[in-house]
Amino acid sequence: MFVLSAFLFSANSSFAQPDKTLRGIDLARACRADDGEEGALCRGFLDGFTYGAQMAVGAQFIGQWRYGAATWCFPREAVAKELKAALLEYAQANTGSLHFPAAIVAANAFSAKFPCK
């Protein structure tokens, strides 16, 4: 009986994992770091997010990004440090929204910094 109850307790506790969603505050902290794990998290998230948000018609990329209702257009010469700076600038000015998922915070930051014309 003890073995069965111990098994059930350990099986149930594995379902009670805390939320692992990366929040805006976590991304902002990571982007403040220049190197190490935190810096790698920032670079990896921004690279993956911008790649995944590219809009295309058929196989033709149209130079616009979209996530949810937010859209933005990077200048052709945009580099990673500009994306990081845009995110940190937005985070500094909008601390009340940093509890949202990092993707929403990044989309809002890029939409504000790089509007489509």
Biopython code that builds the backbone (N, CA, C, O; Angstrom):
import numpy as np
from Bio.PDB.StructureBuilder import StructureBuilder

atoms = [
    (1, "MET", "N", (0.825, -1.188, 0.000)),
    (1, "MET", "CA", (0.000, 0.000, 0.000)),
    (1, "MET", "C", (0.872, 1.255, 0.000)),
    (1, "MET", "O", (0.593, 2.198, -0.741)),
    (2, "PHE", "N", (1.933, 1.278, 0.830)),
    (2, "PHE", "CA", (2.813, 2.440, 0.911)),
    (2, "PHE", "C", (3.479, 2.705, -0.439)),
    (2, "PHE", "O", (3.605, 3.858, -0.851)),
    (3, "VAL", "N", (3.912, 1.633, -1.139)),
    (3, "VAL", "CA", (4.579, 1.788, -2.427)),
    (3, "VAL", "C", (3.620, 2.397, -3.444)),
    (3, "VAL", "O", (4.010, 3.279, -4.208)),
    (4, "LEU", "N", (2.379, 1.941, -3.462)),
    (4, "LEU", "CA", (1.383, 2.454, -4.392)),
    (4, "LEU", "C", (1.086, 3.925, -4.114)),
    (4, "LEU", "O", (1.016, 4.722, -5.050)),
    (5, "SER", "N", (0.910, 4.297, -2.857)),
    (5, "SER", "CA", (0.609, 5.693, -2.532)),
    (5, "SER", "C", (1.812, 6.598, -2.840)),
    (5, "SER", "O", (1.632, 7.737, -3.271)),
    (6, "ALA", "N", (3.021, 6.104, -2.625)),
    (6, "ALA", "CA", (4.212, 6.891, -2.953)),
    (6, "ALA", "C", (4.306, 7.098, -4.460)),
    (6, "ALA", "O", (4.678, 8.176, -4.924)),
    (7, "PHE", "N", (3.962, 6.047, -5.231)),
    (7, "PHE", "CA", (3.976, 6.170, -6.685)),
    (7, "PHE", "C", (2.931, 7.173, -7.156)),
    (7, "PHE", "O", (3.222, 8.015, -8.006)),
    (8, "LEU", "N", (1.740, 7.097, -6.624)),
    (8, "LEU", "CA", (0.678, 8.026, -7.016)),
    (8, "LEU", "C", (1.040, 9.464, -6.661)),
    (8, "LEU", "O", (0.773, 10.378, -7.441)),
    (9, "PHE", "N", (1.640, 9.673, -5.503)),
    (9, "PHE", "CA", (2.031, 11.020, -5.098)),
    (9, "PHE", "C", (3.082, 11.585, -6.045)),
    (9, "PHE", "O", (2.990, 12.740, -6.462)),
    (10, "SER", "N", (4.085, 10.769, -6.387)),
    (10, "SER", "CA", (5.133, 11.272, -7.275)),
    (10, "SER", "C", (4.593, 11.476, -8.690)),
    (10, "SER", "O", (5.017, 12.407, -9.375)),
    (11, "ALA", "N", (3.676, 10.633, -9.140)),
    (11, "ALA", "CA", (3.095, 10.799, -10.472)),
    (11, "ALA", "C", (2.246, 12.069, -10.526)),
    (11, "ALA", "O", (2.301, 12.803, -11.512)),
    (12, "ASN", "N", (1.473, 12.331, -9.495)),
    (12, "ASN", "CA", (0.635, 13.526, -9.484)),
    (12, "ASN", "C", (1.459, 14.792, -9.356)),
    (12, "ASN", "O", (1.103, 15.811, -9.948)),
    (13, "SER", "N", (2.541, 14.763, -8.610)),
    (13, "SER", "CA", (3.333, 15.974, -8.430)),
    (13, "SER", "C", (4.028, 16.389, -9.726)),
    (13, "SER", "O", (4.359, 17.563, -9.895)),
    (14, "SER", "N", (4.254, 15.445, -10.642)),
    (14, "SER", "CA", (4.888, 15.813, -11.908)),
    (14, "SER", "C", (3.956, 16.629, -12.791)),
    (14, "SER", "O", (4.412, 17.346, -13.682)),
    (15, "PHE", "N", (2.651, 16.525, -12.549)),
    (15, "PHE", "CA", (1.698, 17.316, -13.322)),
    (15, "PHE", "C", (1.552, 18.715, -12.757)),
    (15, "PHE", "O", (0.936, 19.562, -13.403)),
    (16, "ALA", "N", (2.075, 18.985, -11.613)),
    (16, "ALA", "CA", (1.926, 20.281, -10.957)),
    (16, "ALA", "C", (3.164, 21.151, -11.178)),
    (16, "ALA", "O", (3.592, 21.875, -10.280)),
    (17, "GLN", "N", (3.734, 21.072, -12.380)),
    (17, "GLN", "CA", (4.909, 21.872, -12.684)),
    (17, "GLN", "C", (4.518, 23.337, -12.811)),
    (17, "GLN", "O", (3.438, 23.645, -13.315)),
    (18, "PRO", "N", (5.365, 24.228, -12.370)),
    (18, "PRO", "CA", (5.065, 25.644, -12.519)),
    (18, "PRO", "C", (5.104, 26.057, -13.989)),
    (18, "PRO", "O", (5.721, 25.386, -14.815)),
    (19, "ASP", "N", (4.445, 27.158, -14.302)),
    (19, "ASP", "CA", (4.409, 27.699, -15.649)),
    (19, "ASP", "C", (5.834, 28.051, -16.092)),
    (19, "ASP", "O", (6.539, 28.772, -15.386)),
    (20, "LYS", "N", (6.251, 27.558, -17.229)),
    (20, "LYS", "CA", (7.611, 27.787, -17.729)),
    (20, "LYS", "C", (7.645, 28.856, -18.824)),
    (20, "LYS", "O", (8.666, 29.015, -19.492)),
    (21, "THR", "N", (6.552, 29.586, -19.017)),
    (21, "THR", "CA", (6.500, 30.605, -20.054)),
    (21, "THR", "C", (7.504, 31.706, -19.777)),
    (21, "THR", "O", (7.579, 32.222, -18.661)),
    (22, "LEU", "N", (8.276, 32.066, -20.790)),
    (22, "LEU", "CA", (9.221, 33.165, -20.673)),
    (22, "LEU", "C", (8.428, 34.466, -20.702)),
    (22, "LEU", "O", (7.708, 34.734, -21.664)),
    (23, "ARG", "N", (8.552, 35.253, -19.681)),
    (23, "ARG", "CA", (7.837, 36.531, -19.572)),
    (23, "ARG", "C", (8.721, 37.666, -20.066)),
    (23, "ARG", "O", (9.934, 37.516, -20.207)),
    (24, "GLY", "N", (8.091, 38.799, -20.324)),
    (24, "GLY", "CA", (8.820, 39.971, -20.787)),
    (24, "GLY", "C", (9.922, 40.385, -19.834)),
    (24, "GLY", "O", (11.005, 40.780, -20.265)),
    (25, "ILE", "N", (9.653, 40.298, -18.541)),
    (25, "ILE", "CA", (10.657, 40.683, -17.540)),
    (25, "ILE", "C", (11.873, 39.765, -17.618)),
    (25, "ILE", "O", (13.006, 40.217, -17.454)),
    (26, "ASP", "N", (11.641, 38.479, -17.867)),
    (26, "ASP", "CA", (12.746, 37.520, -17.995)),
    (26, "ASP", "C", (13.586, 37.823, -19.232)),
    (26, "ASP", "O", (14.815, 37.768, -19.187)),
    (27, "LEU", "N", (12.913, 38.142, -20.338)),
    (27, "LEU", "CA", (13.636, 38.471, -21.562)),
    (27, "LEU", "C", (14.416, 39.766, -21.396)),
    (27, "LEU", "O", (15.558, 39.859, -21.847)),
    (28, "ALA", "N", (13.822, 40.762, -20.760)),
    (28, "ALA", "CA", (14.529, 42.033, -20.542)),
    (28, "ALA", "C", (15.772, 41.813, -19.680)),
    (28, "ALA", "O", (16.828, 42.375, -19.969)),
    (29, "ARG", "N", (15.659, 41.013, -18.639)),
    (29, "ARG", "CA", (16.832, 40.706, -17.802)),
    (29, "ARG", "C", (17.916, 40.017, -18.621)),
    (29, "ARG", "O", (19.097, 40.347, -18.511)),
    (30, "ALA", "N", (17.503, 39.061, -19.439)),
    (30, "ALA", "CA", (18.463, 38.330, -20.258)),
    (30, "ALA", "C", (19.140, 39.265, -21.263)),
    (30, "ALA", "O", (20.338, 39.141, -21.521)),
    (31, "CYS", "N", (18.386, 40.186, -21.821)),
    (31, "CYS", "CA", (18.948, 41.089, -22.831)),
    (31, "CYS", "C", (19.842, 42.166, -22.229)),
    (31, "CYS", "O", (20.608, 42.802, -22.952)),
    (32, "ARG", "N", (19.761, 42.377, -20.941)),
    (32, "ARG", "CA", (20.686, 43.305, -20.288)),
    (32, "ARG", "C", (22.083, 42.697, -20.158)),
    (32, "ARG", "O", (23.066, 43.422, -20.003)),
    (33, "ALA", "N", (22.170, 41.385, -20.218)),
    (33, "ALA", "CA", (23.459, 40.687, -20.132)),
    (33, "ALA", "C", (24.126, 40.696, -21.505)),
    (33, "ALA", "O", (23.451, 40.577, -22.528)),
    (34, "ASP", "N", (25.413, 40.834, -21.525)),
    (34, "ASP", "CA", (26.131, 40.843, -22.796)),
    (34, "ASP", "C", (26.653, 39.473, -23.203)),
    (34, "ASP", "O", (26.941, 39.242, -24.377)),
    (35, "ASP", "N", (26.776, 38.566, -22.242)),
    (35, "ASP", "CA", (27.320, 37.261, -22.569)),
    (35, "ASP", "C", (26.768, 36.218, -21.613)),
    (35, "ASP", "O", (25.864, 36.502, -20.827)),
    (36, "GLY", "N", (27.305, 35.031, -21.682)),
    (36, "GLY", "CA", (26.873, 33.941, -20.816)),
    (36, "GLY", "C", (25.507, 33.398, -21.217)),
    (36, "GLY", "O", (25.012, 33.676, -22.309)),
    (37, "GLU", "N", (24.910, 32.626, -20.326)),
    (37, "GLU", "CA", (23.612, 32.013, -20.595)),
    (37, "GLU", "C", (22.540, 33.040, -20.849)),
    (37, "GLU", "O", (21.722, 32.877, -21.754)),
    (38, "GLU", "N", (22.532, 34.102, -20.058)),
    (38, "GLU", "CA", (21.505, 35.139, -20.209)),
    (38, "GLU", "C", (21.599, 35.793, -21.587)),
    (38, "GLU", "O", (20.588, 35.958, -22.270)),
    (39, "GLY", "N", (22.804, 36.161, -21.991)),
    (39, "GLY", "CA", (22.988, 36.774, -23.302)),
    (39, "GLY", "C", (22.593, 35.840, -24.426)),
    (39, "GLY", "O", (22.008, 36.266, -25.422)),
    (40, "ALA", "N", (22.912, 34.566, -24.266)),
    (40, "ALA", "CA", (22.548, 33.570, -25.274)),
    (40, "ALA", "C", (21.034, 33.404, -25.349)),
    (40, "ALA", "O", (20.482, 33.241, -26.438)),
    (41, "LEU", "N", (20.358, 33.444, -24.202)),
    (41, "LEU", "CA", (18.902, 33.355, -24.181)),
    (41, "LEU", "C", (18.302, 34.519, -24.965)),
    (41, "LEU", "O", (17.390, 34.322, -25.769)),
    (42, "CYS", "N", (18.805, 35.719, -24.737)),
    (42, "CYS", "CA", (18.314, 36.902, -25.436)),
    (42, "CYS", "C", (18.511, 36.768, -26.941)),
    (42, "CYS", "O", (17.565, 36.937, -27.711)),
    (43, "ARG", "N", (19.725, 36.467, -27.360)),
    (43, "ARG", "CA", (20.028, 36.351, -28.788)),
    (43, "ARG", "C", (19.198, 35.248, -29.447)),
    (43, "ARG", "O", (18.647, 35.434, -30.532)),
    (44, "GLY", "N", (19.118, 34.120, -28.788)),
    (44, "GLY", "CA", (18.358, 33.004, -29.343)),
    (44, "GLY", "C", (16.878, 33.307, -29.461)),
    (44, "GLY", "O", (16.247, 32.974, -30.464)),
    (45, "PHE", "N", (16.318, 33.943, -28.428)),
    (45, "PHE", "CA", (14.894, 34.281, -28.481)),
    (45, "PHE", "C", (14.627, 35.274, -29.605)),
    (45, "PHE", "O", (13.715, 35.073, -30.407)),
    (46, "LEU", "N", (15.417, 36.344, -29.670)),
    (46, "LEU", "CA", (15.175, 37.371, -30.692)),
    (46, "LEU", "C", (15.359, 36.818, -32.103)),
    (46, "LEU", "O", (14.584, 37.147, -33.001)),
    (47, "ASP", "N", (16.380, 35.980, -32.306)),
    (47, "ASP", "CA", (16.581, 35.367, -33.624)),
    (47, "ASP", "C", (15.398, 34.482, -33.998)),
    (47, "ASP", "O", (14.846, 34.598, -35.093)),
    (48, "GLY", "N", (15.016, 33.604, -33.088)),
    (48, "GLY", "CA", (13.917, 32.688, -33.364)),
    (48, "GLY", "C", (12.589, 33.402, -33.531)),
    (48, "GLY", "O", (11.796, 33.056, -34.407)),
    (49, "PHE", "N", (12.349, 34.395, -32.692)),
    (49, "PHE", "CA", (11.084, 35.127, -32.766)),
    (49, "PHE", "C", (10.965, 35.889, -34.086)),
    (49, "PHE", "O", (9.926, 35.828, -34.745)),
    (50, "THR", "N", (12.009, 36.597, -34.471)),
    (50, "THR", "CA", (11.915, 37.364, -35.714)),
    (50, "THR", "C", (11.833, 36.448, -36.927)),
    (50, "THR", "O", (11.141, 36.762, -37.896)),
    (51, "TYR", "N", (12.527, 35.326, -36.885)),
    (51, "TYR", "CA", (12.433, 34.373, -37.986)),
    (51, "TYR", "C", (11.015, 33.810, -38.092)),
    (51, "TYR", "O", (10.465, 33.700, -39.188)),
    (52, "GLY", "N", (10.438, 33.461, -36.968)),
    (52, "GLY", "CA", (9.103, 32.871, -36.962)),
    (52, "GLY", "C", (7.993, 33.852, -37.282)),
    (52, "GLY", "O", (6.911, 33.436, -37.696)),
    (53, "ALA", "N", (8.228, 35.135, -37.104)),
    (53, "ALA", "CA", (7.193, 36.144, -37.342)),
    (53, "ALA", "C", (7.241, 36.727, -38.748)),
    (53, "ALA", "O", (6.422, 37.585, -39.077)),
    (54, "GLN", "N", (8.186, 36.283, -39.596)),
    (54, "GLN", "CA", (8.275, 36.797, -40.963)),
    (54, "GLN", "C", (7.009, 36.463, -41.735)),
    (54, "GLN", "O", (6.474, 35.360, -41.623)),
    (55, "MET", "N", (6.545, 37.403, -42.502)),
    (55, "MET", "CA", (5.363, 37.173, -43.334)),
    (55, "MET", "C", (5.795, 36.917, -44.768)),
    (55, "MET", "O", (6.710, 37.562, -45.280)),
    (56, "ALA", "N", (5.135, 35.980, -45.398)),
    (56, "ALA", "CA", (5.433, 35.661, -46.788)),
    (56, "ALA", "C", (4.125, 35.414, -47.530)),
    (56, "ALA", "O", (3.130, 34.986, -46.946)),
    (57, "VAL", "N", (4.151, 35.691, -48.813)),
    (57, "VAL", "CA", (3.042, 35.336, -49.700)),
    (57, "VAL", "C", (3.592, 34.244, -50.592)),
    (57, "VAL", "O", (4.477, 34.482, -51.413)),
    (58, "GLY", "N", (3.065, 33.055, -50.426)),
    (58, "GLY", "CA", (3.656, 31.908, -51.108)),
    (58, "GLY", "C", (5.042, 31.702, -50.549)),
    (58, "GLY", "O", (5.199, 31.550, -49.337)),
    (59, "ALA", "N", (6.045, 31.693, -51.390)),
    (59, "ALA", "CA", (7.426, 31.536, -50.943)),
    (59, "ALA", "C", (8.165, 32.874, -50.933)),
    (59, "ALA", "O", (9.362, 32.911, -50.649)),
    (60, "GLN", "N", (7.473, 33.967, -51.237)),
    (60, "GLN", "CA", (8.107, 35.276, -51.346)),
    (60, "GLN", "C", (7.965, 36.051, -50.038)),
    (60, "GLN", "O", (6.852, 36.372, -49.620)),
    (61, "PHE", "N", (9.090, 36.351, -49.395)),
    (61, "PHE", "CA", (9.081, 37.164, -48.179)),
    (61, "PHE", "C", (8.697, 38.590, -48.554)),
    (61, "PHE", "O", (9.221, 39.129, -49.528)),
    (62, "ILE", "N", (7.793, 39.213, -47.801)),
    (62, "ILE", "CA", (7.291, 40.538, -48.167)),
    (62, "ILE", "C", (7.861, 41.661, -47.308)),
    (62, "ILE", "O", (7.410, 42.800, -47.428)),
    (63, "GLY", "N", (8.830, 41.383, -46.450)),
    (63, "GLY", "CA", (9.487, 42.447, -45.693)),
    (63, "GLY", "C", (8.681, 42.975, -44.522)),
    (63, "GLY", "O", (8.939, 44.074, -44.030)),
    (64, "GLN", "N", (7.729, 42.216, -44.085)),
    (64, "GLN", "CA", (6.908, 42.644, -42.954)),
    (64, "GLN", "C", (6.834, 41.483, -41.968)),
    (64, "GLN", "O", (6.830, 40.319, -42.368)),
    (65, "TRP", "N", (6.775, 41.806, -40.688)),
    (65, "TRP", "CA", (6.672, 40.811, -39.634)),
    (65, "TRP", "C", (5.356, 40.999, -38.923)),
    (65, "TRP", "O", (4.821, 42.107, -38.875)),
    (66, "ARG", "N", (4.830, 39.924, -38.370)),
    (66, "ARG", "CA", (3.550, 40.000, -37.672)),
    (66, "ARG", "C", (3.506, 38.969, -36.554)),
    (66, "ARG", "O", (3.954, 37.833, -36.710)),
    (67, "TYR", "N", (2.952, 39.396, -35.416)),
    (67, "TYR", "CA", (2.667, 38.484, -34.306)),
    (67, "TYR", "C", (1.384, 38.985, -33.677)),
    (67, "TYR", "O", (1.347, 40.095, -33.146)),
    (68, "GLY", "N", (0.331, 38.185, -33.728)),
    (68, "GLY", "CA", (-0.962, 38.634, -33.228)),
    (68, "GLY", "C", (-1.410, 39.843, -34.039)),
    (68, "GLY", "O", (-1.403, 39.800, -35.270)),
    (69, "ALA", "N", (-1.797, 40.912, -33.368)),
    (69, "ALA", "CA", (-2.237, 42.133, -34.049)),
    (69, "ALA", "C", (-1.086, 43.085, -34.352)),
    (69, "ALA", "O", (-1.287, 44.077, -35.053)),
    (70, "ALA", "N", (0.109, 42.812, -33.847)),
    (70, "ALA", "CA", (1.248, 43.708, -34.032)),
    (70, "ALA", "C", (1.965, 43.395, -35.345)),
    (70, "ALA", "O", (2.220, 42.232, -35.659)),
    (71, "THR", "N", (2.284, 44.428, -36.099)),
    (71, "THR", "CA", (3.093, 44.275, -37.303)),
    (71, "THR", "C", (4.235, 45.281, -37.238)),
    (71, "THR", "O", (4.112, 46.332, -36.609)),
    (72, "TRP", "N", (5.332, 44.958, -37.882)),
    (72, "TRP", "CA", (6.474, 45.871, -37.931)),
    (72, "TRP", "C", (7.295, 45.576, -39.167)),
    (72, "TRP", "O", (7.206, 44.497, -39.752)),
    (73, "CYS", "N", (8.103, 46.563, -39.558)),
    (73, "CYS", "CA", (8.969, 46.444, -40.730)),
    (73, "CYS", "C", (10.372, 46.885, -40.334)),
    (73, "CYS", "O", (10.609, 48.068, -40.089)),
    (74, "PHE", "N", (11.295, 45.942, -40.272)),
    (74, "PHE", "CA", (12.674, 46.278, -39.939)),
    (74, "PHE", "C", (13.326, 46.980, -41.122)),
    (74, "PHE", "O", (13.030, 46.660, -42.273)),
    (75, "PRO", "N", (14.207, 47.931, -40.847)),
    (75, "PRO", "CA", (15.007, 48.464, -41.952)),
    (75, "PRO", "C", (15.941, 47.366, -42.460)),
    (75, "PRO", "O", (16.293, 46.458, -41.708)),
    (76, "ARG", "N", (16.335, 47.440, -43.702)),
    (76, "ARG", "CA", (17.187, 46.386, -44.282)),
    (76, "ARG", "C", (18.466, 46.172, -43.498)),
    (76, "ARG", "O", (18.969, 45.051, -43.420)),
    (77, "GLU", "N", (18.992, 47.231, -42.921)),
    (77, "GLU", "CA", (20.270, 47.128, -42.213)),
    (77, "GLU", "C", (20.120, 46.858, -40.716)),
    (77, "GLU", "O", (21.097, 46.976, -39.977)),
    (78, "ALA", "N", (18.942, 46.503, -40.260)),
    (78, "ALA", "CA", (18.738, 46.228, -38.837)),
    (78, "ALA", "C", (19.633, 45.083, -38.397)),
    (78, "ALA", "O", (19.735, 44.059, -39.073)),
    (79, "VAL", "N", (20.280, 45.270, -37.257)),
    (79, "VAL", "CA", (21.164, 44.244, -36.717)),
    (79, "VAL", "C", (20.656, 43.837, -35.331)),
    (79, "VAL", "O", (19.809, 44.503, -34.736)),
    (80, "ALA", "N", (21.191, 42.745, -34.849)),
    (80, "ALA", "CA", (20.729, 42.184, -33.581)),
    (80, "ALA", "C", (20.805, 43.188, -32.433)),
    (80, "ALA", "O", (19.909, 43.220, -31.590)),
    (81, "LYS", "N", (21.851, 44.004, -32.384)),
    (81, "LYS", "CA", (21.967, 44.937, -31.267)),
    (81, "LYS", "C", (20.863, 45.991, -31.314)),
    (81, "LYS", "O", (20.471, 46.505, -30.267)),
    (82, "GLU", "N", (20.348, 46.331, -32.510)),
    (82, "GLU", "CA", (19.231, 47.269, -32.605)),
    (82, "GLU", "C", (17.938, 46.643, -32.085)),
    (82, "GLU", "O", (17.120, 47.323, -31.467)),
    (83, "LEU", "N", (17.759, 45.362, -32.335)),
    (83, "LEU", "CA", (16.572, 44.663, -31.838)),
    (83, "LEU", "C", (16.609, 44.592, -30.316)),
    (83, "LEU", "O", (15.607, 44.825, -29.640)),
    (84, "LYS", "N", (17.773, 44.268, -29.803)),
    (84, "LYS", "CA", (17.966, 44.207, -28.353)),
    (84, "LYS", "C", (17.728, 45.581, -27.731)),
    (84, "LYS", "O", (17.065, 45.684, -26.699)),
    (85, "ALA", "N", (18.257, 46.629, -28.343)),
    (85, "ALA", "CA", (18.067, 47.986, -27.830)),
    (85, "ALA", "C", (16.594, 48.382, -27.865)),
    (85, "ALA", "O", (16.098, 49.019, -26.935)),
    (86, "ALA", "N", (15.893, 48.007, -28.935)),
    (86, "ALA", "CA", (14.460, 48.321, -29.042)),
    (86, "ALA", "C", (13.678, 47.631, -27.938)),
    (86, "ALA", "O", (12.781, 48.226, -27.340)),
    (87, "LEU", "N", (14.014, 46.381, -27.668)),
    (87, "LEU", "CA", (13.331, 45.646, -26.609)),
    (87, "LEU", "C", (13.585, 46.286, -25.250)),
    (87, "LEU", "O", (12.654, 46.471, -24.466)),
    (88, "LEU", "N", (14.844, 46.624, -24.967)),
    (88, "LEU", "CA", (15.179, 47.213, -23.668)),
    (88, "LEU", "C", (14.566, 48.608, -23.504)),
    (88, "LEU", "O", (14.145, 48.971, -22.406)),
    (89, "GLU", "N", (14.515, 49.377, -24.569)),
    (89, "GLU", "CA", (13.887, 50.699, -24.516)),
    (89, "GLU", "C", (12.399, 50.564, -24.202)),
    (89, "GLU", "O", (11.860, 51.301, -23.376)),
    (90, "TYR", "N", (11.745, 49.621, -24.867)),
    (90, "TYR", "CA", (10.322, 49.380, -24.620)),
    (90, "TYR", "C", (10.104, 48.896, -23.188)),
    (90, "TYR", "O", (9.178, 49.348, -22.515)),
    (91, "ALA", "N", (10.947, 47.985, -22.725)),
    (91, "ALA", "CA", (10.817, 47.444, -21.367)),
    (91, "ALA", "C", (10.956, 48.544, -20.326)),
    (91, "ALA", "O", (10.219, 48.566, -19.340)),
    (92, "GLN", "N", (11.896, 49.455, -20.540)),
    (92, "GLN", "CA", (12.116, 50.567, -19.604)),
    (92, "GLN", "C", (10.893, 51.481, -19.538)),
    (92, "GLN", "O", (10.522, 51.954, -18.464)),
    (93, "ALA", "N", (10.275, 51.724, -20.679)),
    (93, "ALA", "CA", (9.138, 52.645, -20.753)),
    (93, "ALA", "C", (7.806, 51.993, -20.416)),
    (93, "ALA", "O", (6.825, 52.692, -20.165)),
    (94, "ASN", "N", (7.754, 50.665, -20.408)),
    (94, "ASN", "CA", (6.482, 49.943, -20.219)),
    (94, "ASN", "C", (6.614, 48.842, -19.179)),
    (94, "ASN", "O", (6.251, 47.695, -19.437)),
    (95, "THR", "N", (7.128, 49.182, -18.010)),
    (95, "THR", "CA", (7.364, 48.161, -16.985)),
    (95, "THR", "C", (6.085, 47.438, -16.567)),
    (95, "THR", "O", (6.141, 46.287, -16.133)),
    (96, "GLY", "N", (4.958, 48.088, -16.691)),
    (96, "GLY", "CA", (3.696, 47.458, -16.299)),
    (96, "GLY", "C", (3.241, 46.346, -17.218)),
    (96, "GLY", "O", (2.332, 45.593, -16.871)),
    (97, "SER", "N", (3.856, 46.227, -18.385)),
    (97, "SER", "CA", (3.451, 45.167, -19.319)),
    (97, "SER", "C", (4.433, 44.006, -19.363)),
    (97, "SER", "O", (4.260, 43.083, -20.160)),
    (98, "LEU", "N", (5.456, 44.035, -18.525)),
    (98, "LEU", "CA", (6.487, 42.997, -18.596)),
    (98, "LEU", "C", (6.067, 41.654, -18.013)),
    (98, "LEU", "O", (6.818, 40.681, -18.095)),
    (99, "HIS", "N", (4.880, 41.590, -17.426)),
    (99, "HIS", "CA", (4.380, 40.307, -16.929)),
    (99, "HIS", "C", (3.784, 39.469, -18.062)),
    (99, "HIS", "O", (3.513, 38.283, -17.877)),
    (100, "PHE", "N", (3.580, 40.077, -19.230)),
    (100, "PHE", "CA", (3.052, 39.347, -20.373)),
    (100, "PHE", "C", (4.133, 38.429, -20.945)),
    (100, "PHE", "O", (5.319, 38.621, -20.676)),
    (101, "PRO", "N", (3.724, 37.429, -21.736)),
    (101, "PRO", "CA", (4.714, 36.560, -22.362)),
    (101, "PRO", "C", (5.710, 37.370, -23.201)),
    (101, "PRO", "O", (5.366, 38.406, -23.770)),
    (102, "ALA", "N", (6.935, 36.883, -23.262)),
    (102, "ALA", "CA", (8.016, 37.588, -23.957)),
    (102, "ALA", "C", (7.674, 37.869, -25.418)),
    (102, "ALA", "O", (8.062, 38.911, -25.947)),
    (103, "ALA", "N", (6.966, 36.970, -26.073)),
    (103, "ALA", "CA", (6.620, 37.180, -27.481)),
    (103, "ALA", "C", (5.735, 38.411, -27.650)),
    (103, "ALA", "O", (5.907, 39.166, -28.607)),
    (104, "ILE", "N", (4.807, 38.618, -26.752)),
    (104, "ILE", "CA", (3.929, 39.783, -26.830)),
    (104, "ILE", "C", (4.727, 41.056, -26.574)),
    (104, "ILE", "O", (4.546, 42.053, -27.273)),
    (105, "VAL", "N", (5.596, 41.029, -25.592)),
    (105, "VAL", "CA", (6.427, 42.198, -25.281)),
    (105, "VAL", "C", (7.341, 42.520, -26.458)),
    (105, "VAL", "O", (7.477, 43.687, -26.827)),
    (106, "ALA", "N", (7.963, 41.519, -27.046)),
    (106, "ALA", "CA", (8.850, 41.740, -28.194)),
    (106, "ALA", "C", (8.067, 42.299, -29.380)),
    (106, "ALA", "O", (8.522, 43.237, -30.034)),
    (107, "ALA", "N", (6.895, 41.733, -29.662)),
    (107, "ALA", "CA", (6.080, 42.217, -30.779)),
    (107, "ALA", "C", (5.690, 43.681, -30.569)),
    (107, "ALA", "O", (5.757, 44.480, -31.503)),
    (108, "ASN", "N", (5.287, 44.031, -29.363)),
    (108, "ASN", "CA", (4.915, 45.417, -29.079)),
    (108, "ASN", "C", (6.122, 46.346, -29.187)),
    (108, "ASN", "O", (6.000, 47.464, -29.687)),
    (109, "ALA", "N", (7.283, 45.891, -28.724)),
    (109, "ALA", "CA", (8.502, 46.702, -28.805)),
    (109, "ALA", "C", (8.887, 46.961, -30.253)),
    (109, "ALA", "O", (9.210, 48.093, -30.615)),
    (110, "PHE", "N", (8.856, 45.930, -31.080)),
    (110, "PHE", "CA", (9.255, 46.088, -32.480)),
    (110, "PHE", "C", (8.231, 46.897, -33.268)),
    (110, "PHE", "O", (8.589, 47.673, -34.154)),
    (111, "SER", "N", (6.965, 46.709, -32.940)),
    (111, "SER", "CA", (5.912, 47.466, -33.594)),
    (111, "SER", "C", (6.044, 48.961, -33.305)),
    (111, "SER", "O", (5.808, 49.791, -34.182)),
    (112, "ALA", "N", (6.423, 49.301, -32.063)),
    (112, "ALA", "CA", (6.596, 50.700, -31.675)),
    (112, "ALA", "C", (7.856, 51.296, -32.310)),
    (112, "ALA", "O", (7.841, 52.446, -32.746)),
    (113, "LYS", "N", (8.933, 50.531, -32.364)),
    (113, "LYS", "CA", (10.213, 51.037, -32.846)),
    (113, "LYS", "C", (10.350, 51.027, -34.369)),
    (113, "LYS", "O", (10.990, 51.907, -34.945)),
    (114, "PHE", "N", (9.748, 50.032, -35.015)),
    (114, "PHE", "CA", (9.905, 49.852, -36.459)),
    (114, "PHE", "C", (8.543, 49.794, -37.156)),
    (114, "PHE", "O", (8.207, 48.767, -37.746)),
    (115, "PRO", "N", (7.760, 50.858, -37.103)),
    (115, "PRO", "CA", (6.433, 50.813, -37.745)),
    (115, "PRO", "C", (6.561, 50.682, -39.263)),
    (115, "PRO", "O", (7.529, 51.165, -39.852)),
    (116, "CYS", "N", (5.598, 50.040, -39.884)),
    (116, "CYS", "CA", (5.592, 49.933, -41.340)),
    (116, "CYS", "C", (5.091, 51.266, -41.906)),
    (116, "CYS", "O", (4.145, 51.856, -41.383)),
    (117, "LYS", "N", (5.725, 51.724, -42.961)),
    (117, "LYS", "CA", (5.347, 53.009, -43.576)),
    (117, "LYS", "C", (4.659, 52.801, -44.888)),
    (117, "LYS", "O", (4.272, 53.769, -45.543)),
]
sb = StructureBuilder()
sb.init_structure("model")
sb.init_model(0)
sb.init_chain("A")
sb.init_seg("    ")
for serial, (resi, resn, name, xyz) in enumerate(atoms, 1):
    if name == "N":
        sb.init_residue(resn, " ", resi, " ")
    sb.init_atom(name, np.array(xyz, "f"), 0.0, 1.0, " ", f" {name:<3s}", serial, name[0])
structure = sb.get_structure()
